[in-house]
Amino acid sequence: MLAQQQQVEFALVGVPVTANALEAAGAVIEPVGQQAHPGFVVRKIATVGKDRRRIQAHVAPYFGIRGGRHFRPGANVPAMPRRSEAFGAPALEVAARFLRLGLTSFGGPVAHLGYFRREFVERAGWLDDAAFGEMVALCSVLPGPSSSQVGILLGALRAGPLGGVLAWLCFTAPSAIALALFGLGLRAAHAHAGQLPAPLTGALIGLQGAAAAVVVLAVLGMYRSLAKTAPARAIALIGFALSLLAIVYAPQLQWLPLVVGGIIGAALPGVSPALPAKAPPLRVSRRAGITAALVFGLALAALPFAPHDGYAGLFATFFRAGSLVFGGGHVVLPFLQALIGPERVDARDFFAGYGAAQAVPGPLFTFAAFLGAADETIASPSLGALVATLGIFAPSFLLLPAGVALWSSLRGVPRAAAILMGINASVVGLLAAVLVDPIGVALVRAPLAVALGVAALIALSVLRAPAWLVVLGSAAVGAVLHGAFDV
């Protein structure tokens, strides 16, 4: 058993375990060493119960502590041993942690960031809060699924490029498979009966109402967090008006309000604080970043010349959505609604799939798997789901290396924070416009969907029920009411 006076000293150079993590676990520490070679001395370690196990959970992965083995008094550990001593190969550790998150992370992108922080900052100690905040800030500037991009960076931090791919694959696969099966089931039901059974139609109506409630709360939550100031609220109102016009008259220009918001934000002096000072904890060469940016730019420029049908057209459609959507999964809804069209996926099926996406864990962008499977113009539903999923996530694998490499330059732009504020405020306006059209327009045509949407909104906001439970409950009530009473 360790005595309280025994000490352990080790360098933190290259070791992603923080003093804060040890303090939170019950250790008393003192910093030692110079700035170039920081370290700390553990003055006290709880010797019994869960506190000791928590400390070992933070430190063991990096210094090979197993079971009852402890640090020797005064032991100096100048460098980090191979991580495989504690968890196996880093890539396997990444896969295991992200697969668990992919199976349990309900609640959407904001909730995902909370899961990531608890798992990788507090429990695993891969990085500290400052580095994690920098990752989130970087991904919020990029289009595409922000929480998935943070996950890719976390995997790359731990196990290099392979870790990034595994993090995405394991976090994405569970919900993508579930939604693809849902889309395949809907398509098979349409083909078999021509008209869906009444209970299934009722379940779809319930999912439609629940999806509307989720978007309402998303708009309110983002309004509170992204439109706190009068200038931001004004930009959000302008974004709302421009987005409504774009949705009705020019759906292909729904990205324009975001550009206008960024320009207005840049033109307003003193409306936003500076970006975080710390650089990302990742290394990508400038040449690799520029190459990735050029490939992304060329791919985006080639999209207008891509086929409009078949698998190539499907990939191009979802690549465009993944390239132009700022603000996460809820914002992708109007883009996909405009790009897919009712001739490929029926409007009711579209919103049913979006409702189902709320009921499964993992990223909302896996909604693409449902659309690929449900697309009536695609011969193979399973291949369609795969192509659509790869298409919507592919831009992130080009944007992330470009973003990491060029982040320092971007952060040096004097008005960078103000531009980001304007874009974020415009996202709020875009979401509010989506509530009006197409969600509101489709909802008023089904009184049962309106009633279930109001009930779902009360359950989510007042009763604080989890989103997945509300979505499933709404679908079940819709199936019963429409199936038994033809409401």
C-alpha angles and dihedrals in degrees: 000000000000118000118225092244095056114110136209123195125188138157121252095206106134092351115123095207116106136213088233091060091055093045090051088053093055105268124135110220141179125201117243138177131039129302092261091051107030123184141147140223120233104223097179134018123185105244101199139044131007096326092071091046091050091052091049090049089059097043105029097074090062103038104033099246111166132184112320095352113119140184114280114242108272094002113164117212107185099178139029116261120224110293091226089076091079110022107017121248112353091236091057090049090052091050093049096048095046094044089056090049091047089057097044110027103107124164109061135268099318091052090047091060089053091051090049094050093049093046102041105024103035104027108025097028093216090147141349131257094264093055092044091051089052091054091051091048091051094049092046089062093054126076117244136050104341098194092048090050091052088051091051091052091048091052091047091049090056103037109008125243092333089055090053092052092046092048090054094043096049095042093046105037101073096055093037091055093046094049093044089054090049091052092046090051093052092048092049091049091052091049094046101045105015086221123051119245113263096249092051091047088052091050090053090051089052092050089050092055093046091050090054091052092050091051091049090056091044090056093048093046094049091044090056093047102036104031102049097131132060093247091050091050090049091051089049090054091050089048090051092054095044092046093053090051091048093048092051102037109017114017091173089065098057089117091062096082089058091054091047090049092052091050093049091047091052091050095053112082123222099004101121137041122241122275118260113288099223121090121232116276091237134089123221120160118243090238092054091047094050091046091052091048092050093049090049092049093049092048091050092048091051095053096088088058095048120108116270097217139039125038094309090055091047092052091047092050094054094039087058091050092049090049100049106035117103119184106039138264101336092055092054090067099082093042092054093042089057096040099046101041129195092275089070102033121016113242093240091049089048093057092040089057091048089051090050089052088063090056097056129067124246133047121345089223088077083080080092089071090059093048093048091052095043096046105118092204094062118087098210116043094195093050090044090055091050095047093047092048093049091046097054095045098039095084091060091061089058098038096050099059089042091048095047092048095046098035095099091054092045092050090054093062105110095225098036095114092046091050090051090049091053093049092048092049090050089052088060090053091048092052091050090051090051089056089059098041129045099000099044094040092052093043098056090059090066115051091190090056090052092051094046090045091055091047091049091049091053092047092050100041104031105026093035091223116171115264095237092054093048092049093049091044092050090051092049094049091047091051092051097045097043095038098046102029103020090232 
